[in-house]
């Protein structure tokens, strides 16, 4: 059963009650992005495979485009059972588990090798964060890599920190905002679903986002430039309500984990090429700015204080992941 439910009206008014066979279980999935977005498509791949592997005993309703929860509400919506599975980002999860903001520390995860060493199942940082999610009552069948973060701007190209001075920039988390402040701009925390209007109306002069969102949220319609800062890495998760998880049989739970881990491996390969695909699609729509080594060094110098504050102000778990991340910088 494949459904995309994209509406601001109460979904219950729009969905006819499905016909269930004897053992069928319906699981509700929520995302904050459109059905065409990489994140929604990724969780749909997961759902389709689960339905096939369980011979239709488990089916899914996918509520896309924040029709059940915004990105900033997603972890709470999963926790209280509004949805069974929600796609949540590391930056949003940092509100519950501050250590997740490690991925927003500037230039800590700026190569594929560093990303692999920190997000692969069994790696030290991954193990620490998975344990923290479990302790908060979340089951996570798989992580969804989202790639590096870029800067879009309405009408001014940005190549060095001096270019961004005084601008209001859309952000989506505490450490992300700290980075923007460190380079002389003003952060405006805005949900993913609101960034188009914020840019269109001039509430912000630019915004930080992922490569897929530049296309899927049509940001090219309201911005002229995209700067490949690639200063931070964003990942998302398939967060599952613990009660929903407990309602599955052991065999079904094993299928969820197997399908999730297999899909995660495929997504790691896919996201590497996604940025290049987006750049090609933006040709003629936006000016894509790639930083040279000197420009990149200026951003690193300007934002060095962010790492210091993350460690000094962090809790014990944040300091543990920071120390693990530091070891990656010297390899």
N, C-alpha and C positions, 0 to 999 in steps of 0.2 A: 504494500500500500504506500503510495508516494504522494504526499501532499505538501504544497507550499501555501501557507496561509499568511498573506501579507495584507494587513488591514489594521486600522485603528479602532474598528468596532469590536464589540465583544465577540471573540471567535465562536463561542457557543451558539450564537445566533446564526452563524453562517455555515456550520458544519452539520451535515445530516449524520445522524447516528450510524456508524458503520455496522455492517453485518459481520458478526463474529462467528468463527467456527469454534468448536468445543474448547480448545486450549489456547485460543489467541489472546495475546496480551498487547495492548497499545501503549507505547511509550512516547511521551511528548518531548520534543527537542526544540529549544529556542536559540536563535542567533540574533545578533543586533545588526546584521548586514543583509543586503538584498540576496535574492535567490541565485543571482548570477555571480556573487562574490565567491572567491576562492574558499573562504571559511565555510560558508553554507554548503558549497559543493563538496567540500571534504567530509563534513559530517553526514551528508547525504550518501556519499560512497560507503561510509561506515554502516549506515542504517540499511542500505540495500543489501550489503553483504550479510549482515546479521539476519535479515528476513530470509534470505536464500539459505543460509546455513541452518536455520531453525525450521525449515520447511513451512514458513508462514506462521509459526506459533507466536513469533514476536514481530509486530509491525510498528510503524512509526508515523507520527504526524510532526512535520517540520514547520515551525512558526518562524519565518524569517523576518528581517527588517524591523526588529525590535517591536513586533506586534504583541509579544508577551512580556518582554523585559528589555530595557536598554542595556548597553554594555556595562554601565556603572551599577546596574541593579542585578547583574546576572548571578553572581555568587550567592547573594541573598535569596534570589528566586529559586535557585537549586536547593539551598539549605532548607527553606520553608516548604518545599514541595510544590510551588507554583508550576515548576517544570521538572521533568525527570532528568533531563540532560541539558546543560547549557554550555555554550561556547564562550569562555571567558578568557581575557588576556592576562598576561603576567602583571601589567601595570595596574589593572583593576584588582587582581588578587592581592596586590601589595597592600591594599587597604585592610585586608584580613591577616595576611602574612607578609610583613614588611620586607622580608628577605628577598621576595620576588623582584624588588626594585633593583637588584644587582644587575639585571639585564639592561637597565637604563643608565648605569654608570658609564659616562662617555668613553668610548674607544676601548673598553674592556673586552668586547666581543666583536672585533672588527675584521676578523679573518674566519674563514670556514673551519680551519683547524681548531681555533678557540671555541667556536660554537659547538663543534662535534664533541670536544673534550668536556663540555659542560652540560650538554643536553641529551647525550646518548644514554639510554637506560643502563644503570650500573655505574655511571660516572659519579664522582663524589658530590658535585653540586646537585645533580639530578636526584641522587638518593636522599640528600638532606631535604630538598624541597618536596619530594614525593611523600616523605615521612610526615612533613608538616601538614600537607593537605589531608592525609589520612587522619591525623590527630584532630583536624577541624571538622571531620565528619564527611569528607568528600572521597568518592572513588573516582579514579582517573584512568580510564581504559587506555588513553593515549594523549600525547601532546600533539599540537598542530603548529608546526613552524610557520612563522609569518614573514620572516626575513628582516632585512635592515630597514631603518626608518629614514625618510627623506623629508625635505622642507619644500613646501609649495608656497609661492608668493604671488600676490595679485598683480602688481605692476612694477616691481623693482627686483632686478636680479641680485642674488646674494651669493658671494664667493668667499668672503672673509668676514670675521665677526664685526668689523667696523660697518659693514653694509646693513647689519640687522639692528643697529643701535636705535633704541626708542620705539621699535615696532611692537605691536601687540600680536602675539603668536599663539595659536591654538595648541594646547597641550592636553595630556591625558593621565597625569600622575604626578606624585610629589617630586621624585627625582628627575623626571622629565622637565618639570617646571623649574627645578633648581638649575638644570643645564641652561635653560633659556635665560634665566636671570644672570647666570655667570657670564654670558656673552653680551649682556647689556640690553636685552629686550624684556618685554613684560609678558608673562604667561597668562593665558586665559583658558582655564580648564573647561573643555567642551566635549560633550559626548560625540561619538562617531557620527551618529545620525543628524547632529546639529551643525556639523562643520561646514557643510555646503552653504547653508543660509548665513552662517557667521561670516564666511568669506564673501558671499554675494552681496550682503548688506554693508560690508566694510567694518563690521564689528572687530574683526581681526585683519591684519595685513598679510598674514600667512599662517601656515599650520604645519605641524609635524604629523606624518601619517605613513602608512606602508605603501609600497609600490602598487599592490593590487587595488587599493582604495582610490588611487588617483583615477583609475579607469572606472571601477565599479560604482563609485559615488559621484562620478562625472565632475570631478574637481577641475578638470581641464576646461570646463565651461566658465569657471569663475576665477581662474588663475592663469598667469602667463608663463611662469617659470617653475621648474622643479630642480632643486639642488640635491645632488646625491651626497648628503652628509655621511650617511652610513656610520653614524657615530654610536648607534645602539642597536640592539637586536630585540625583536619582539616575538614572543611565542604565545600561543593560546592553548587551551586545554578543553578536552571533552569532560566537563565536570558532571558527575552523576550523583543523584540523591542517594544517600545510604539506605534508606528504606526501600527505594525501588530496587537497588542492588540486592538487598536481602530477600526480596520477593522472587528472585530468579533461582532456578535450580543450579546445583553445582556445575552441571554440564553446560548450562546456558552461560554462567559466569565465565567458564573456561573459554567458550566461544567468543564472548565479548573481549576478553583480554588478548586472545590470539589474533582476532581480526584487527583490533586496535593497534597492536604492536607491528603487525605486517603493514598496515596502512601508514603508520608513522614513518617507517623506513622509506616507503614510496614517496611520501610528502617531502621528506628531507631532500630527495633527489629533485622533485618537481620545483620546489621553491627556488632552487639555485638558478634555474632557467627562467623563472617567472619574471624576474626584474628585467631581463633582456627582452622578453616578449612585450612587456609594458612599454619599454623605451621605444621599441619599433612601432607600437600602436600610437604612441604620442607624437611620432614624427609628423610635423606639419600642424600640430595642435598646440604644443608647448615647446619652450626652449629648455632642453635638458642640460644642466651644468654639472660637469664632472670636476672634482677638485684635483689640483696637482699636489705634489708632496709638500711644497711650501705653504700652500693654502691650508692643507690639512693640519700641518704643524701649528698654525696659528689658532685653529679651533681647539686643538689639544691643549695648548698652553693656556688659553682663555678659560677653559672649563676644568682645569686640574683640581680646583678646590672642591668640586662635586664629590669626587672619590674620597677626599679627606673627610668631608662632612658625613658621607654615608657611613663610614666606619666609626667615627667619633660619636655619632648620634644613634647608631644602630643598636638593636637588641643583640642578645647572644647568638641567635641563629643568623642574623644579618652579618655579624662579624665572622662567623664560621664560613659562610659562602664567600664573603669578601676575601678572606685569607686563601681559600681555594682558588678563587679567580685570579688573585695576585700571582700565584704560582704559574698560571698560564701565560703571563705577560713576559716571562723570561725564557720561555721555551722557543 
